[in-house]
Amino acid sequence: MQNTDRFHENLSRRRRELGLTQEQLAKRMNVSAQAVSKWEKNSFPDAAVLPRLARVLNIPLDKLFGLDDSADEPELESVISRAFRSAAPEQRPEMFMRMLYTAICTYNPSWEEVSRLPDSFACETFAALKTDCEHVLMRLNPDLRYACFLDVPENGIGAYLGDTLLMRRLFHTLSDENALRIIAHLGSGVRNETFSVEGIAQKLQISEGDVKKVLDRLERFGLIWRMTADFADEQRIVYGNTHKIPLTMLLILAKTITNYLRNVNPNTDIWQRGVFRNPDAVCIEPLPNWADDEL
């Protein structure tokens, strides 16, 4: 196969790998869809356009023309691993958030350049991504940054959630103000610190009966653990916090939900099917793009 033939094939294959239609690639290149179609069949872009095409497709020109099939791109995992290993521990959270923010921005077909996480914001700001394959939410403000990523299964999340009884029990427990105060108190301790009913009741000014009721429920959820401690006068029950990450994220997301997401940038919203996936639901075809000669 001649290198000229490889160009057309490699261009078409790389476009499909990126999930781009000919129209979307044309928009990024600021040309017509007919021009992209010709490039993939039997013509070539102008020489001045080729560097931009390689940048948009994120592929070296020599590889696009089939001149160097052995020059594979660096393995993504290796690049990320080296970057994080070479960074100081206190720098890694910032790197992690910047990486995710840039990834979300790449889903916007009109953004071509590398997008970098701003250092400051005038108000509370989030980044969101909703597609049929993933849902992502990030809080961007430096005072508390977090990211939640959901890889949506083909059949949705309904089967995983299943029976909601335990979830309803958890939400019922968390609706108790005393439970939230106790969770915050347990979470403020150091690793391997244990707590007693009497100590919690005294510090939080909650009755011992209410404290024990909350602790017993949290223990059944696996959010805390309990053991018997042998004191001089008697054996007593003490509790330790498991510091479950899902509970922490649940509380933060609950605060986010009730605070309303007023500022979302970027907000890429290209989904057609909900995450619970009703197999009988019918997706309405989106409106076609405007034709080049259509008013």
N, C-alpha and C positions, 0 to 999 in steps of 0.2 A: 504494500500500500504506500502511495506517495505521501510525503508530509503534507501536501496541500489537501489531500483527502482526509488526512487525520485531523486537520484543523476543524473541518466542518463536523466531523464525528465527535471530536473532543469538546467542541463548543456546545453541541446539543446535549451531550452526556453531562457535562458540568452544570449546565443550566438546570437540568432535571434533578441532579443531585442536590442542588440548592432549593428545590421546590419552587422554582420560578417559571411562570408562563413566559411565552415570547413577548407578550404585552408588558409584563412586569419588568423584564430585562430591558425592553425598549425604553420604558419610562426612566429607568436608572441611567441609561445611556443617552437619554434625550434624543432618541431617534424614533422612527416609526417601527411598528411591529413588522411591517413588510420588509424593512431593512434587515432585522434580526432573522426573519425567515430565509432571506436570500443568503445571509452569512452561513446559515446551517446547511445550505444546499450547494451553492456553487460560486458564491462571490466572497470578497474579503473586505473588511473595514479599511478605511484609510489608515495610513501609517500613524497619523497623529491620534487616532482613536484607540489604537491597540493598547497603549499603557493603561488607559482608563478602563478598557474592557477587562484586562487582566486584574486590575484592582477590584472592580466590581465583582468578578467571579472568584477572587481570592485564589488565583492560580498563576504560576510563573508563565511568561510568554513562551519559553522554550518547551514547556510541558504542554501548553495549549496547542502548539504546532507539532507536537510529537517528536521533538528533537532530542529530548532527554527523558526517556521513560524511567530511568533508574533514579532520577533525582526526586525521590518521594518527599512529600512535606513532612516536617518533624511530627512525631507522634504527639497528639494533643496532651495525653496524660503525662508524658515525660516532660513536656514544656512546663506544665502547671506544677508538677512535682519539684522540678529544679527551682522554679520561682519561689515557691513557698519554703523550701528547705533553706534557701539562701537568705530569706528575710528574717528579721528579728521577730520573736514571738509577739511583741506588742504591735508589729506592723501587719501581721497576718489577717486580723479581722478586717482592716481597711482594704487589704488586697482582695479578700473574699467578696466583700460587698461590691467593690468596683468591678470585679469579674462578672458577677451576676447582673449588675446594672448594664454593663456593656452588652451582655448576651441578650437581655430583654430588648435593648434598643435595636439590635440587628434584625428583629422581626418586622420593624417598620420599613416597608419597601422604599419609602422616600428618603430614608437616612442612609447616606453612603459612607460618610466618614466615621471614624471610630468615635463613639460617644463616651465621655468620661463623667464620672459621678461628681457633681458640684461639691464644693467644700462647705457651703452654707446655704441656708434657705430662709426666706422671709417668713414662712409659715410652715405648719406641719404638711409634709409632702410625701407622697407614696409613688411607687412605680408598680404597674400592674400589667399582666399578660394573660390573656384568655384565648386559648385556641382549643381545637378538638382534642389535642394531644397533651396539653399541659396548662396548669393554672399556677401563676406566680404572683406573690404580693411581697413588696419590700417597703419598709419604712426607711426613709433616706436621711432624716435629720440626725446630726452627729450625737445628740444627747441620748438617743436610743435607736439604734439601727437593728433591724432584723429582716430575715428573708424566709418565706415559706414557699416551697416548691412541691407541686403535686403532678406526678406523672400519671395522667388519666388512663386507666386501663381501657382496652377496646370495648369491653362490656359495661364500663362505668364502675362506680364505687358502691352501688347498692348492695351487691353480694357481700362485700367486705363488712359493711355496717351491720347487716343482718338484724338480729334481735336488738331492739333499742332499750330493753329494760335497764341494763346497767348504766347506759348513758343517761336515762331519765333519772335514775337514782343519784348519779353524780351531779347532774344539774340541780336536782332538788337539794342536795347537800350544799352545793356552792351558793345557793340562793340564801343561805343562812349567813348573816353578817358575822356571827361568831366564828363560823368555819373559815371565812376569808381572813379574819384576824389571826386565827390560830395557824393557818397555812403560812401567812406572812411571818409570824413569830418563829415557826419551825425553820423557815427558809433563811432566816437571818443568822442562824447558828453556823458554827464552823463544822468541818467534816468530822464525823463520828461523835458529834455531841449528842447526848441523850437528854430527854425531858421527862418530867413527871407531871401527873395530873395536878398535883398540889402546886407545883412551881408555876405551871402555866396559868392556873386559876388565880394565883396571887398576883402575878405580873400583869395579867390582862383584865383583872377584876371581872372574871366570869365564874359562875358557880361551878364547883367541881363536877356536878352531875352533867351540866351542859358540855363541859370540856371532855369528859369521858365519852359522852354520846358522839361527839364529833370525831374524836380520835378513833373510836371503834369503827366508825363508817370509813374513815380514811384508810385504816388498816385493811379493811375488807377490799378496798379498791387497789391495794398494793402501793398506796402513796406514802405510807409510813410503815415502819416495822416495830414490833414490840418484843421485849424479852423480860425475863424475870431476873431481878437484881437482889443479891443476898446482902441485906443490911444487918447490923448487929442485933437489932431488936426483932426484925421480921423480913420477909421477902416482899418485894414490891415490883410492880410493873413499871417499866420505863419505855419510852418511845424514841425512835430515831427517824430522821427524815431521809427518804430515799432520793430526794432531789430529782424527781422525775422531770425530764425535759418536756414531755408532752403537756404536763400540767402547767409548767411555766409558760409555754407558748399559748396554751388555751386561755390563760388569764390575760396575757398581753393582747391576744387577738380579740378577746371579749371587750377589752378597753377600746381597741381600735374600732370595732363594730359600733359600739355605743357612742363613739366620738364622731362618727360619720366621716367618710373620705371626701373631703372637699377639694383637695388639690392632688391630682394624679398626673405625673409626667415622668416617663412616657406612659401612655395608656393604650396598649395595643389590643384591640378587641376584634378578633377575627374568628370567633367560634360559631359553629352551626348547631352543635348538639350539646345538651346539658350533661353534667358529670354523672348524673344518676342513670342516664341512658335508657329511655323507653324504646324498646325495639320496634314498636308500632308507630313511632313518631316519624313524620315525613318532613324532610328538609326542603324548604322552598328554595329554588334556584336563585342565586343573587342576580341583580340586574347586570346586563352586559356592559362592558366598557364603551365609552363613546367612540364612534368611528372617526378617523382623522378628518373626513370631509363632512361630518355631520354638525349642523349648527346647534 
